[in-house]
Amino acid sequence: MKIVRCISCDGFGWFEDDFSGEVEDCDWCSGVGYVYRNEKGTDKRIPRDDFETVADQLEQLEIERMREMGYQGEAKKPWQQDIRKDTNLGQNPYDNNE
């Protein structure tokens, strides 16, 4: 079996209600975002017992999905994000400039 992106949630692993903002895990993949697909094209949840075995593969698939969405780098700390400049969150709490 190969691992593929969940067709129900498109790899997000969850759904958000547009009106209430309530979030819940995808029923098809149980919040993983990916499923096993057999040679007949049938999808099956990845059991928790398999997570350690497939973790590297899931991580690589997630990196590919993020790149498709336009993500180009690594996570930035709040004080490194341009949108937070000139705000309290834009200040590095580890700087001792006081």
Secondary structure in CASP SS format (residue, H / E / C, confidence):
PFRMAT SS
TARGET T0000
AUTHOR 0000-0000-0000
METHOD secondary structure of the structure
MODEL  1
M C 1.00
K E 1.00
I E 1.00
V E 1.00
R E 1.00
C C 1.00
I C 1.00
S C 1.00
C C 1.00
D C 1.00
G C 1.00
F C 1.00
G C 1.00
W E 1.00
F E 1.00
E E 1.00
D C 1.00
D C 1.00
F C 1.00
S C 1.00
G C 1.00
E C 1.00
V E 1.00
E E 1.00
D E 1.00
C C 1.00
D C 1.00
W C 1.00
C C 1.00
S C 1.00
G C 1.00
V C 1.00
G C 1.00
Y E 1.00
V E 1.00
Y E 1.00
R E 1.00
N C 1.00
E C 1.00
K C 1.00
G C 1.00
T C 1.00
D E 1.00
K E 1.00
R E 1.00
I C 1.00
P C 1.00
R H 1.00
D H 1.00
D H 1.00
F H 1.00
E H 1.00
T H 1.00
V H 1.00
A H 1.00
D H 1.00
Q H 1.00
L H 1.00
E H 1.00
Q H 1.00
L H 1.00
E H 1.00
I H 1.00
E H 1.00
R H 1.00
M H 1.00
R H 1.00
E H 1.00
M C 1.00
G C 1.00
Y C 1.00
Q C 1.00
G C 1.00
E C 1.00
A C 1.00
K C 1.00
K C 1.00
P H 1.00
W H 1.00
Q H 1.00
Q C 1.00
D H 1.00
I H 1.00
R H 1.00
K C 1.00
D C 1.00
T C 1.00
N H 1.00
L H 1.00
G H 1.00
Q C 1.00
N C 1.00
P C 1.00
Y C 1.00
D C 1.00
N C 1.00
N C 1.00
E C 1.00
END
